[in-house]
Amino acid sequence: MFKSIFDQYEWNEVKAGIYAKTARDVEQALHNQRRSLEDFAALISPAAAPYLAEMAAMSQALTRQRFGNTMQLYIPMYLSNECQNICTYCGFSLDNKIRRKTLSPAEMLLETAAIKEMGFEHVLLVTGEANQLVSTDYFKKTLQLLRPHFANISMEVQPMDEQDYRELAELGLHAVLVYQETYHQDDYKKHHPKGRKSNFDYRLETPDRLGRAGIHKMGLGVLIGLEDWRTDSFFTALHLAYLEKKYWQTKYSISFPRLRPFSGGLTPKVVMNDRELVQLICAYRLFNQEVELSISTREEEKFRNNIVNLGITAMSAASKTNPGGYVVDQQSLEQFEISDDRSAAAIADMLKKQGFEPVWKDWDPAFSGEIKKVVG
């Protein structure tokens, strides 16, 4: 379990080590062909800031070499804003007095029709964490309903037990995104004072349960702004390295959500500027050439136009972050504000103008099966 590795590290010591990195450490990291966690620490350190142009060029070359000129496009479908957790940064938090909404099967199909009309074959199902109302049984019925309509279905919902994931995988669940939010245990408790999400260890061990359940892909990340982004990113990379070694058949992705405003929202403890986010994305690519890197519509149009060339392999488009936001209930409260509100067609056109091929689905199980037959 990752917990045994995590417990060997102390937050303040890791943070001090990152900020102590020198230009010589950065240059050595850039020179190395196989980069260690210490190299990653150097690349995300303040000392690496003057080397950003070199890092960006290397990141672009490595990404094109591994992923070609393709860009995966996906869209979230928010199923419910019901939540039994109190989270200081989220619009769906239990203590926010908002109108709650959970989609019925008929409403899901209306949202599906709107999403399909935009061209998407890859959907990310999102809910708050309300285990009684939005339960494993609810997700089973949802997958059975939506599986015929999409090539790929991913989920970003409450952490579950291993057996739950096994059963959902059998019904066509392709990927699960589960963000630790922050690896700083004390701050984690401050931001999650009530609900099942307050259990730091259960959330930390979720990727292990996903790996044992055989989920095809899992997404990792932290909410940038809750704590020092460099230290949180080091722990994310540590987690990724452990998972790739133990569950080597699983694919992995990293996302970079920066804390965004919501109704009555939290002011970020640490603000990451655009240049620093570029540095982090490039550092991940130099550290790991296989991991998928995703950017959402939290980011502004200009930034997203530029970052697609520097390491990103997947992006959301035309997102609505409220249940029924596409057609059913367009006025329900969003989880967070969207910064890039362009249509899916506009995003696809932007990508094509930059020489990318938009890919509307992630992974084709049938095609994967044919590959396995060929390679044995």
Secondary structure per residue as TSV (DSSP state, phi and psi in degrees):
chain	resnum	aa	ss	phi	psi
A	1	M	-	360.0	144.4
A	2	F	H	-62.3	-28.6
A	3	K	H	-54.1	-37.9
A	4	S	H	-67.0	-31.8
A	5	I	H	-77.3	-44.5
A	6	F	H	-55.5	-40.4
A	7	D	T	-68.3	-12.4
A	8	Q	T	-81.5	-8.9
A	9	Y	-	-112.0	144.4
A	10	E	-	-115.6	128.3
A	11	W	H	-51.3	-53.0
A	12	N	H	-65.2	-33.6
A	13	E	H	-68.1	-42.4
A	14	V	H	-62.0	-45.4
A	15	K	H	-60.8	-45.6
A	16	A	H	-62.1	-38.6
A	17	G	H	-64.2	-38.4
A	18	I	H	-65.7	-46.5
A	19	Y	H	-74.9	-11.3
A	20	A	T	-90.1	-6.6
A	21	K	-	-62.0	145.8
A	22	T	-	-113.9	171.9
A	23	A	H	-59.1	-35.9
A	24	R	H	-63.5	-39.6
A	25	D	H	-62.4	-41.5
A	26	V	H	-64.5	-45.9
A	27	E	H	-62.6	-37.5
A	28	Q	H	-66.3	-40.4
A	29	A	H	-63.7	-39.6
A	30	L	H	-68.4	-31.1
A	31	H	H	-76.3	-32.7
A	32	N	-	-66.2	142.2
A	33	Q	S	-82.2	-42.1
A	34	R	S	-110.1	117.6
A	35	R	-	-101.2	136.8
A	36	S	-	-91.2	176.1
A	37	L	H	-62.6	-33.5
A	38	E	H	-66.5	-36.3
A	39	D	H	-63.5	-43.1
A	40	F	H	-60.1	-42.2
A	41	A	H	-59.5	-39.8
A	42	A	H	-65.2	-39.8
A	43	L	H	-72.3	-22.3
A	44	I	H	-98.5	-0.3
A	45	S	S	-76.4	161.5
A	46	P	G	-57.5	-29.4
A	47	A	G	-63.8	-20.1
A	48	A	G	-85.8	-10.1
A	49	A	G	-53.9	-42.5
A	50	P	G	-68.7	-11.6
A	51	Y	G	-100.9	14.3
A	52	L	H	-62.3	-38.7
A	53	A	H	-63.0	-41.9
A	54	E	H	-66.6	-41.8
A	55	M	H	-62.6	-41.0
A	56	A	H	-65.3	-41.7
A	57	A	H	-64.5	-41.7
A	58	M	H	-67.2	-40.8
A	59	S	H	-63.4	-42.9
A	60	Q	H	-61.3	-45.0
A	61	A	H	-64.8	-43.4
A	62	L	H	-66.0	-37.7
A	63	T	H	-68.2	-44.5
A	64	R	H	-63.8	-38.8
A	65	Q	H	-62.7	-40.6
A	66	R	H	-87.8	-40.2
A	67	F	H	-111.6	-3.4
A	68	G	T	68.6	-150.1
A	69	N	T	-104.7	32.9
A	70	T	E	-99.2	153.1
A	71	M	E	-139.0	117.3
A	72	Q	E	-72.1	136.7
A	73	L	E	-115.9	136.5
A	74	Y	E	-141.7	167.2
A	75	I	E	-140.0	139.3
A	76	P	E	-83.3	144.6
A	77	M	E	-119.5	109.9
A	78	Y	E	-80.5	119.9
A	79	L	E	-90.9	-30.8
A	80	S	E	-159.8	144.5
A	81	N	-	-110.5	12.8
A	82	E	-	-65.8	136.8
A	83	C	-	-154.4	139.3
A	84	Q	-	-104.8	6.6
A	85	N	-	-100.1	152.0
A	86	I	B	-104.1	116.0
A	87	C	-	-125.7	128.9
A	88	T	T	-66.7	-18.6
A	89	Y	T	-110.3	0.9
A	90	C	-	-115.1	137.0
A	91	G	T	-66.5	-20.5
A	92	F	T	-90.4	0.2
A	93	S	-	-51.8	143.5
A	94	L	T	-53.7	-34.7
A	95	D	T	-83.2	0.0
A	96	N	S	-86.9	123.9
A	97	K	-	-83.5	81.7
A	98	I	-	-121.3	161.8
A	99	R	-	-73.2	124.0
A	100	R	-	-91.4	147.5
A	101	K	-	-147.1	131.8
A	102	T	B	-128.2	127.6
A	103	L	-	-70.6	139.4
A	104	S	-	-84.2	166.8
A	105	P	H	-54.9	-42.1
A	106	A	H	-63.9	-39.7
A	107	E	H	-68.8	-36.4
A	108	M	H	-58.6	-40.8
A	109	L	H	-69.0	-33.1
A	110	L	H	-65.7	-44.2
A	111	E	H	-63.2	-39.8
A	112	T	H	-61.0	-43.0
A	113	A	H	-61.2	-41.2
A	114	A	H	-67.0	-40.0
A	115	I	H	-67.4	-43.4
A	116	K	H	-63.9	-35.1
A	117	E	H	-63.6	-28.4
A	118	M	H	-77.7	-13.9
A	119	G	T	110.5	-3.5
A	120	F	-	-75.7	139.0
A	121	E	-	-116.7	-4.7
A	122	H	E	-121.5	116.3
A	123	V	E	-119.6	142.4
A	124	L	E	-108.5	114.9
A	125	L	E	-86.5	128.9
A	126	V	E	-129.1	139.2
A	127	T	E	-142.0	168.7
A	128	G	-	-75.2	-175.2
A	129	E	-	-108.0	92.0
A	130	A	-	-131.0	87.7
A	131	N	T	-63.8	-25.8
A	132	Q	T	-79.0	-48.4
A	133	L	T	-81.7	-46.5
A	134	V	S	-105.1	77.9
A	135	S	-	-99.0	178.1
A	136	T	H	-58.1	-38.9
A	137	D	H	-62.7	-39.7
A	138	Y	H	-60.8	-42.9
A	139	F	H	-68.3	-36.5
A	140	K	H	-60.7	-46.6
A	141	K	H	-65.7	-36.6
A	142	T	H	-64.6	-45.2
A	143	L	H	-63.0	-42.3
A	144	Q	H	-62.2	-35.2
A	145	L	H	-73.5	-41.7
A	146	L	H	-95.7	-19.9
A	147	R	G	-54.3	-39.2
A	148	P	G	-66.4	-14.3
A	149	H	G	-99.9	-14.6
A	150	F	-	-131.3	146.2
A	151	A	S	-74.3	-32.1
A	152	N	E	-140.7	133.3
A	153	I	E	-124.6	122.9
A	154	S	E	-113.8	162.8
A	155	M	E	-135.5	143.2
A	156	E	E	-131.6	89.5
A	157	V	-	-136.4	-165.8
A	158	Q	-	-66.8	148.4
A	159	P	-	-60.2	145.5
A	160	M	-	-128.6	173.9
A	161	D	-	-77.7	161.7
A	162	E	H	-57.9	-43.3
A	163	Q	H	-64.1	-36.0
A	164	D	H	-59.8	-45.3
A	165	Y	H	-64.1	-38.7
A	166	R	H	-60.2	-44.0
A	167	E	H	-68.5	-37.9
A	168	L	H	-69.7	-36.7
A	169	A	H	-61.7	-38.9
A	170	E	H	-64.4	-23.7
A	171	L	T	-93.1	4.4
A	172	G	T	110.4	7.2
A	173	L	E	-66.4	126.7
A	174	H	E	-97.3	-43.3
A	175	A	E	-146.8	154.0
A	176	V	E	-130.7	129.4
A	177	L	E	-102.5	126.0
A	178	V	-	-140.3	110.8
A	179	Y	-	-95.8	134.5
A	180	Q	-	-70.6	-18.1
A	181	E	B	75.1	-58.4
A	182	T	-	-153.8	146.4
A	183	Y	S	-90.9	2.6
A	184	H	-	-83.5	107.8
A	185	Q	H	-63.7	-40.7
A	186	D	H	-67.3	-43.8
A	187	D	H	-68.9	-32.7
A	188	Y	H	-57.4	-43.2
A	189	K	H	-65.2	-36.5
A	190	K	H	-64.4	-38.3
A	191	H	H	-87.1	-11.5
A	192	H	-	-133.2	68.4
A	193	P	-	-76.3	-17.7
A	194	K	B	-146.4	144.8
A	195	G	S	105.1	172.7
A	196	R	G	-62.9	-26.3
A	197	K	G	-68.4	-14.1
A	198	S	G	-69.5	-12.1
A	199	N	-	-82.1	94.6
A	200	F	H	-58.4	-46.5
A	201	D	H	-66.9	-39.5
A	202	Y	H	-63.0	-39.9
A	203	R	H	-69.4	-41.6
A	204	L	H	-59.7	-34.4
A	205	E	T	-88.5	-0.6
A	206	T	H	-59.0	-45.9
A	207	P	H	-59.4	-32.9
A	208	D	H	-61.9	-42.3
A	209	R	H	-66.0	-37.8
A	210	L	H	-63.3	-43.9
A	211	G	H	-62.1	-44.4
A	212	R	H	-67.2	-29.8
A	213	A	H	-78.8	-10.4
A	214	G	T	80.3	23.8
A	215	I	-	-62.1	136.1
A	216	H	S	-62.9	-40.2
A	217	K	E	-145.6	143.9
A	218	M	E	-128.9	145.5
A	219	G	E	-109.4	134.8
A	220	L	E	-116.4	166.5
A	221	G	-	160.5	172.7
A	222	V	B	-129.0	161.9
A	223	L	-	-86.7	105.6
A	224	I	B	-70.1	120.6
A	225	G	T	127.8	-19.7
A	226	L	S	-74.0	-34.9
A	227	E	S	-148.1	-177.7
A	228	D	-	-57.1	118.9
A	229	W	H	-68.4	-30.9
A	230	R	H	-67.0	-44.5
A	231	T	H	-68.7	-43.9
A	232	D	H	-60.0	-37.6
A	233	S	H	-69.6	-36.0
A	234	F	H	-59.5	-45.5
A	235	F	H	-67.2	-33.8
A	236	T	H	-64.0	-43.3
A	237	A	H	-65.8	-37.6
A	238	L	H	-61.4	-43.7
A	239	H	H	-63.0	-45.6
A	240	L	H	-60.2	-45.8
A	241	A	H	-61.5	-41.6
A	242	Y	H	-62.7	-47.1
A	243	L	H	-64.8	-42.8
A	244	E	H	-62.8	-34.9
A	245	K	H	-72.8	-40.8
A	246	K	H	-83.0	-41.6
A	247	Y	S	-116.1	69.9
A	248	W	T	-72.4	-16.0
A	249	Q	T	-84.2	-9.8
A	250	T	S	-86.6	145.7
A	251	K	E	-93.0	157.7
A	252	Y	E	-135.4	148.7
A	253	S	E	-136.2	153.8
A	254	I	E	-122.7	134.7
A	255	S	E	-115.7	162.6
A	256	F	-	-130.6	57.9
A	257	P	-	-71.9	118.9
A	258	R	B	-90.8	141.6
A	259	L	-	-55.8	123.0
A	260	R	-	-113.5	156.8
A	261	P	-	-66.0	150.8
A	262	F	-	-145.5	178.3
A	263	S	T	-62.6	109.0
A	264	G	T	78.0	33.2
A	265	G	-	-78.3	173.3
A	266	L	-	-91.5	137.9
A	267	T	-	-79.8	130.0
A	268	P	-	-58.1	138.8
A	269	K	S	-71.2	-37.7
A	270	V	S	-128.9	127.6
A	271	V	-	-99.4	125.3
A	272	M	-	-100.3	124.0
A	273	N	-	-84.2	172.7
A	274	D	H	-61.4	-41.4
A	275	R	H	-61.8	-38.3
A	276	E	H	-68.7	-36.2
A	277	L	H	-66.3	-39.5
A	278	V	H	-60.6	-43.4
A	279	Q	H	-58.3	-44.4
A	280	L	H	-65.5	-44.3
A	281	I	H	-60.5	-45.8
A	282	C	H	-66.0	-37.4
A	283	A	H	-62.3	-42.0
A	284	Y	H	-61.8	-42.2
A	285	R	H	-66.2	-40.3
A	286	L	H	-68.0	-31.2
A	287	F	H	-76.6	-35.8
A	288	N	-	-145.3	109.9
A	289	Q	S	-80.7	-12.4
A	290	E	S	-95.5	-27.0
A	291	V	S	-66.9	140.6
A	292	E	E	-83.6	139.5
A	293	L	E	-119.2	126.1
A	294	S	E	-120.9	142.6
A	295	I	E	-127.7	137.0
A	296	S	-	-105.1	178.7
A	297	T	T	-76.9	5.9
A	298	R	T	-60.5	-31.1
A	299	E	S	-85.9	155.2
A	300	E	-	-75.9	157.5
A	301	E	H	-53.7	-50.6
A	302	K	H	-62.1	-43.1
A	303	F	H	-63.1	-44.6
A	304	R	H	-65.5	-36.3
A	305	N	H	-60.0	-37.1
A	306	N	H	-84.8	-34.3
A	307	I	H	-74.8	-19.0
A	308	V	T	-61.7	-21.3
A	309	N	T	-89.4	-3.0
A	310	L	T	-118.0	15.3
A	311	G	T	139.7	-17.8
A	312	I	-	-71.1	141.3
A	313	T	-	-122.6	-9.3
A	314	A	E	-148.0	146.6
A	315	M	E	-150.3	146.0
A	316	S	E	-83.9	161.6
A	317	A	-	-150.5	148.2
A	318	A	S	56.3	32.2
A	319	S	-	-72.8	143.0
A	320	K	-	-121.6	133.7
A	321	T	-	-109.9	31.6
A	322	N	S	-131.5	147.3
A	323	P	T	-62.0	126.2
A	324	G	T	77.3	17.3
A	325	G	T	-65.6	-18.0
A	326	Y	T	-84.4	-41.9
A	327	V	T	-144.5	-33.5
A	328	V	T	-74.1	-47.2
A	329	D	-	-149.4	72.9
A	330	Q	T	-68.9	-13.7
A	331	Q	T	-99.1	-0.4
A	332	S	S	-66.5	155.5
A	333	L	-	-66.8	133.3
A	334	E	-	-79.5	153.4
A	335	Q	S	-68.3	-37.8
A	336	F	S	-156.5	165.4
A	337	E	-	-77.4	142.0
A	338	I	-	-89.8	138.4
A	339	S	S	-101.5	-33.7
A	340	D	-	-109.7	100.0
A	341	D	-	-103.1	22.3
A	342	R	-	-66.7	156.1
A	343	S	-	-71.0	163.7
A	344	A	H	-61.2	-38.9
A	345	A	H	-64.0	-38.7
A	346	A	H	-67.3	-39.2
A	347	I	H	-64.4	-45.0
A	348	A	H	-60.9	-40.0
A	349	D	H	-65.8	-41.8
A	350	M	H	-58.8	-44.0
A	351	L	H	-64.2	-44.6
A	352	K	H	-61.7	-39.6
A	353	K	H	-64.6	-24.7
A	354	Q	T	-95.6	8.0
A	355	G	T	89.3	14.4
A	356	F	-	-99.5	151.7
A	357	E	E	-102.1	112.5
A	358	P	E	-66.8	131.2
A	359	V	E	-113.9	120.6
A	360	W	S	-89.3	-2.1
A	361	K	-	-138.4	166.5
A	362	D	S	-93.9	-74.7
A	363	W	-	-131.9	131.9
A	364	D	-	-98.3	109.5
A	365	P	H	-56.6	-38.0
A	366	A	H	-64.9	-42.7
A	367	F	H	-64.9	-40.5
A	368	S	H	-60.2	-39.0
A	369	G	H	-62.7	-39.0
A	370	E	H	-65.8	-37.5
A	371	I	H	-62.2	-44.5
A	372	K	H	-60.4	-36.2
A	373	K	H	-64.6	-39.0
A	374	V	H	-70.5	-45.4
A	375	V	H	-89.0	-5.4
A	376	G	-	78.5	360.0
